[in-house]
Amino acid sequence: MAAMDGVPAEEIRNMKVDGKDEDRVGRDGLPQPVVVLGATGGTGQSIVRRLAAMGVRPRVVCRHPEEAQAVFKDAVDVVAGDVTDPPGLCRAVAGAAAVIDTVGVRPGRAKEALIRAVEYDGTVNLLQVLHDDGFTGRLLYMSALGTTRWSPSAMALNLFKGNTLKWRRRAEEAIRRSGLDYTIVRAGVLTNEPGGRWPILITQRRLRMSLRHRISRDDVAEVILLALAHPAAGRTTFDVVWHPTSEPFDAMFERLQPDRPAS
Ligand SMILES: NC(=O)c1ccc[n+]([C@@H]2O[C@H](COP(=O)([O-])OP(=O)(O)OC[C@H]3O[C@@H](n4cnc5c(N)ncnc54)[C@H](OP(=O)(O)O)[C@@H]3O)[C@@H](O)[C@H]2O)c1
């Protein structure tokens, strides 16, 4: 995709997100409108803040528009939408040029029926409405470590939160089968620290979910926006965590291998 082509990822990473350097990224970089689902969540809010600093006004799809408007003021276009309601979702994402999906059941114990409805059926609903709308952009999907690798932490999370990693894995599979351009970003255990403090590793080694593999929501937001723009991130799935063996982003993106179909 043409998004931010020609701007090395490392250069984008080094830009401030307080708005001073917004002209270096430019309004012409990302295909627009960029539609963000899950924008009222921790990672979603960081994504919106970063887009605003880049001069991009995203369309925010959320269940409670008045709350989103209060948070984001005039920086976004707010549209009501719920991933469990396909007709409303259809109207909300119509005409999207790029879609970022960080939707998930809020932290805490949850029944499997809710997890399935939001994290699997909701993703399938999104894929269907994008397909019906003729969407040709890239879908950035936020997932989690542990969808395909067992660990004690993953097992504990599944017991506590309605088999969330199992339904995420199935959602990932549906995305890979969809025929859309996509990037699946599997984040480590999330923290609320400000971004930019620790080196970030992007890898396809399939890390175990564990408290050793953490990353802040703010840093995930940065990686999601870089992946949205990077040609080498298309049709890939990768893990993202803090790790001392980090490298420049461009090098890590260039090493990504596209997923095997339906893997
Ligand atoms: N916690 C972790 O360590 C971890 C690790 C890796 C990945 N993840 C996943 O990464 C994603 C982002 O995490 P986060 O902590 O930044 O998110 P978060 O703060 O839990 O926010 C979740 C977002 O999903 C939205 N949402 C929930 N149900 C929805 C529905 N039916 N339709 C539309 N939107 C809906 C929420 O909207 P409302 O404002 O309406 O509630 C909120 O904006 C989540 O999917 C999470 O499961 C979490």
The ligand as an SDF file (V2000), in Angstrom:
LIG
                    3D

 48 52  0  0  0  0  0  0  0  0999 V2000
   -4.5910   -7.1700   28.6820 N   0  0  0  0  0  0  0  0  0  0  0  0
   -3.5500   -7.6840   28.0330 C   0  0  0  0  0  0  0  0  0  0  0  0
   -2.4790   -7.9520   28.6070 O   0  0  0  0  0  0  0  0  0  0  0  0
   -3.6830   -7.9430   26.5510 C   0  0  0  0  0  0  0  0  0  0  0  0
   -2.5910   -8.4660   25.8660 C   0  0  0  0  0  0  0  0  0  0  0  0
   -2.6550   -8.6030   24.4850 C   0  0  0  0  0  0  0  0  0  0  0  0
   -3.8350   -8.2550   23.8040 C   0  0  0  0  0  0  0  0  0  0  0  0
   -4.9030   -7.7830   24.5050 N   0  0  0  0  0  0  0  0  0  0  0  0
   -6.0930   -7.3960   23.7060 C   0  0  0  0  0  0  0  0  0  0  0  0
   -5.7150   -6.2120   23.0210 O   0  0  0  0  0  0  0  0  0  0  0  0
   -6.8400   -5.3700   22.7940 C   0  0  0  0  0  0  0  0  0  0  0  0
   -6.5810   -3.9770   23.2890 C   0  0  0  0  0  0  0  0  0  0  0  0
   -6.3320   -4.0160   24.6740 O   0  0  0  0  0  0  0  0  0  0  0  0
   -6.6430   -2.7280   25.5570 P   0  0  0  0  0  0  0  0  0  0  0  0
   -6.3480   -3.0900   26.9780 O   0  0  0  0  0  0  0  0  0  0  0  0
   -6.0270   -1.5470   24.9560 O   0  0  0  0  0  0  0  0  0  0  0  0
   -8.2380   -2.6330   25.3530 O   0  0  0  0  0  0  0  0  0  0  0  0
   -9.3550   -2.2050   26.3930 P   0  0  0  0  0  0  0  0  0  0  0  0
   -8.8860   -1.0180   27.1590 O   0  0  0  0  0  0  0  0  0  0  0  0
   -9.8380   -3.4030   27.1460 O   0  0  0  0  0  0  0  0  0  0  0  0
  -10.5160   -1.7120   25.3850 O   0  0  0  0  0  0  0  0  0  0  0  0
  -11.2910   -2.6060   24.6470 C   0  0  0  0  0  0  0  0  0  0  0  0
  -12.0430   -1.8080   23.6030 C   0  0  0  0  0  0  0  0  0  0  0  0
  -12.9480   -2.7000   22.9250 O   0  0  0  0  0  0  0  0  0  0  0  0
  -14.2170   -2.0290   22.8550 C   0  0  0  0  0  0  0  0  0  0  0  0
  -15.3150   -2.9830   22.7580 N   0  0  0  0  0  0  0  0  0  0  0  0
  -15.6180   -3.9760   23.6220 C   0  0  0  0  0  0  0  0  0  0  0  0
  -16.7010   -4.6330   23.1860 N   0  0  0  0  0  0  0  0  0  0  0  0
  -17.0790   -4.0550   22.0090 C   0  0  0  0  0  0  0  0  0  0  0  0
  -18.1250   -4.2740   21.0810 C   0  0  0  0  0  0  0  0  0  0  0  0
  -19.0320   -5.2460   21.2750 N   0  0  0  0  0  0  0  0  0  0  0  0
  -18.1960   -3.4990   19.9650 N   0  0  0  0  0  0  0  0  0  0  0  0
  -17.2950   -2.5060   19.7640 C   0  0  0  0  0  0  0  0  0  0  0  0
  -16.2940   -2.2180   20.6300 N   0  0  0  0  0  0  0  0  0  0  0  0
  -16.1930   -2.9880   21.7420 C   0  0  0  0  0  0  0  0  0  0  0  0
  -14.2850   -1.2240   24.1460 C   0  0  0  0  0  0  0  0  0  0  0  0
  -15.2950   -0.2460   24.0200 O   0  0  0  0  0  0  0  0  0  0  0  0
  -16.1430    0.3270   25.2850 P   0  0  0  0  0  0  0  0  0  0  0  0
  -15.4920    1.6470   25.6160 O   0  0  0  0  0  0  0  0  0  0  0  0
  -17.5210    0.4950   24.7240 O   0  0  0  0  0  0  0  0  0  0  0  0
  -16.0440   -0.6720   26.4010 O   0  0  0  0  0  0  0  0  0  0  0  0
  -12.8740   -0.6630   24.1700 C   0  0  0  0  0  0  0  0  0  0  0  0
  -12.7830    0.4420   23.3040 O   0  0  0  0  0  0  0  0  0  0  0  0
   -8.0130   -6.0220   23.4990 C   0  0  0  0  0  0  0  0  0  0  0  0
   -8.7230   -6.6990   22.5170 O   0  0  0  0  0  0  0  0  0  0  0  0
   -7.3440   -6.9980   24.4660 C   0  0  0  0  0  0  0  0  0  0  0  0
   -8.1660   -8.1250   24.6570 O   0  0  0  0  0  0  0  0  0  0  0  0
   -4.8610   -7.6040   25.8510 C   0  0  0  0  0  0  0  0  0  0  0  0
  1  2  1  0
  2  3  2  0
  2  4  1  0
  4  5  1  0
  4 48  2  0
  5  6  2  0
  6  7  1  0
  7  8  2  0
  8  9  1  0
  8 48  1  0
  9 10  1  0
  9 46  1  0
 10 11  1  0
 11 12  1  0
 11 44  1  0
 12 13  1  0
 13 14  1  0
 14 15  2  0
 14 16  1  0
 14 17  1  0
 17 18  1  0
 18 19  2  0
 18 20  1  0
 18 21  1  0
 21 22  1  0
 22 23  1  0
 23 24  1  0
 23 42  1  0
 24 25  1  0
 25 26  1  0
 25 36  1  0
 26 27  1  0
 26 35  1  0
 27 28  2  0
 28 29  1  0
 29 30  1  0
 29 35  2  0
 30 31  1  0
 30 32  2  0
 32 33  1  0
 33 34  2  0
 34 35  1  0
 36 37  1  0
 36 42  1  0
 37 38  1  0
 38 39  2  0
 38 40  1  0
 38 41  1  0
 42 43  1  0
 44 45  1  0
 44 46  1  0
 46 47  1  0
M  CHG  2   8   1  16  -1
M  END
$$$$
